[in-house]
Amino acid sequence: MPAIKIHLEDEEYAPICRLADQLHLSTEDIAYAAINRLMMQSTDTEIRADIRQTHAWRGSNLPRWGDSARSVHAYEGKADDHSVPHEN
């Protein structure tokens, strides 16, 4: 059976493990569901553009859903600020 290897940073893997635990599933189940959902929408041009953009930034950035262990706030010992910017 063919296999796909995905190399993740710790900050990417931890939220996947938490979701799998919450749903009483394995991390492989989460990955398969994500691939299934992506493939069902893969004819959409916006989805294709998002795939290309993700490929372009992945080497130097963490995704928004990843843990922020390396963020500036964590470095300063502060919680991440998830507030919405105020419009002036």
Secondary structure, DSSP 8 states (H G I E B T S, - for coil): ---------HHHHHHHHHHHHHHT--HHHHHHHHHHHHHHTTTSHHHHHHHHHHHHHTTT---TTS--TTSHHHHTT-----------
